[in-house]
Amino acid sequence: MALSASAALLVVPDAASAAFRLTVPLDHSGAVPGTLTLTVHRDSKPRASGPVTLVLPHAAGARSGEPYEWEELMPRQQIVTFDPRGTGQRALRCRDLEAADPADAGAEAEACATLLGGRRGLFRVSDTVEDIEAAPRLDRRGADDHRRPGLRSYVAQRYALRYPQHVRRLILTAVTDAAGMDPLFRDTPAAARRVLTELCRGKLCNRFTRDPVADTARLVSRLVPAPLRGPLVDRFGRTRQSELSREDLFFVLLSGDSNFFTRPDYPAAVTSALNGDPAPILRVARRARDAARGVRPRVFSAAAAAAATCEEVRFPWAWQATPPERTEGARQAEAALAPALTAPFDAHTLAASAPMRLCARWPTMSAAPPPEPGAMPDVPVLVLEDPTHVAAPAEAATRTLARFPRGQLLVTGLAPLDACAELAVTRFMSGQPIQTRCRRAAALIPPVEPAPTSLRELTPIRGVPGRRGRLLEPSPSPSAI
């Protein structure tokens, strides 16, 4: 069958398979010839004419996951997961970008854009929206295409704006506002102040600090003249010099949203750095970088993430600006950031964030950014907010909620959903009322104490005196590993 610019072909490999191959135009406008083959997964329930719930990833470059992760929460819906273009089994690959420092990958992103050529402007959320809309039209054995009640995050909001008549309900997690991500992370400093204070609530950090927010500000000020440097032993036992800039410190704090063992180590590692021992914070920073780089491309495509970010996010420079114009735009944005907004970091740290560096030299192909969202459709919306997040903070969730006439907010943990949140999702999808907060929402892992710098700081295990007892004493910090 020949495909026109707006057509799609859904191929079912066999009756027992839950995976579909979806062929879509590379360019839905028809200006660029070619097609893409995407993968759609369906849950194990028999296909029916009832509602379909489409689950999408919340991060650019990420695949959607498997339907079974949501199947029990939505027993009456057909669950479908959709790997956006450039992700999953046919992920875009730029190997140098995959191996780059995730906090500073501008040069590798520029090389990736050259490698992708004219395709680099065709992996935007707007393209994925058209893929979703085209997908069911030829699948007459599946559910009717006007019954898609549940989606997730930024892609879901843009789909709802484009095709409101095809959306019954929305569930949004790790929320990015419909206007797009803020590359300056202006909501994050306030969230960081709140999260770090909660992390050390009561007397949890009193043995080494009373104010992790003030400690962060002190370390940032020390990093202004030059990065922190020190020796670090790698996994092969080799000692190498490592360094930490204030931009790296900001990246470490952001990474704690998805890396459970980064944030509990953070207050003590900052304290150690202030006391002259850089090793703990250097180890935490290495773990954060390695976690970002260690994801398989079929799970997260760095190339697809770069293409979606650099071709769609509104940066503080003119669309399709030259690299020197972007440098000037970043400088002006930095000058406009008030200290009260950026604390405990500074304006330079936000203006040199990972997305700002990633796209500073990317040659933009898209003619213009997505239009401003305006009024959102009048559909029921459930926003799940994790109060421990700093990259997708409560401020973004609140702003998103205000765009919808019928929005509900549930404060809960997201990784994984706890029993309270699971019940809320199930009730929301069946049209029943839900609670507004889970009693034990998003419990934080308690902070650890600073790593020792000598055996003298360790108390011998009872019954084993001297150096042997101190050597047997467990380390108080996972970051010492």
Helices and strands as residue ranges (DSSP letters): E 9-11, E 19-25, E 35-42, E 52-55, H 68-71, E 78-82, G 88-90, H 95-99, H 106-116, G 117-121, H 125-134, G 135-138, H 153-162, G 164-166, E 170-173, H 188-199, H 212-223, E 228-233, E 239-244, H 246-255, H 266-274, H 279-293, H 302-310, H 323-336, H 339-342, H 347-351, H 354-358, E 381-385, H 394-402, E 407-411, H 419-429, G 455-457, H 466-472, G 478-480
